[in-house]
Amino acid sequence: MVAEFEQAAGCQIEVPQVKEKFGGLRIHVTYANDAIRQRIEAAKEESFGTCEVCGQTGTLREGDWNIGSRLCARNPPVQAARDDG
């Protein structure tokens, strides 16, 4: 995707940060024109319906820590480690 952006923009683009936040993808770049912003927004929107483990269709599900993750039915939410002391 970065190579596509660089070709469209005619300059080198760096991606200093990609992360998950509120169950969706966040992409930060050093340069973005309208076409790049539209593609990033499309990827962000697509991520809200994608399992973060396998890439299949997923929904927001909560684990023991109430941390939301986008997961499909085949991938269970992360369970908290129990410390029985």
C-alpha positions, 0 to 999 in steps of 0.5 A: 500500500505504501508503494501505491501511495508513493507512486500516487504522491510522487514522493517518499512516504513513511508510516511511523505508526500503525495501531489498533484503537477502539477496535479499529485500525489507525494508520499515521503517515508523513504525507497524505493527499486526498487520495491517500486519506481516502484509502486510509479511511477505507482501510480503517472502515474495513478493519471494523468488520475484520477479525484481527487474528485471521482476517475473516469477518469479525465483530467487536467482542470483549474479554475478561479485561473488557478490552474490545477486540474484533474477532470472528466466531472461531477466535475467542476473546483473550481471557485474563490470566488467573493468579491464585497466589 
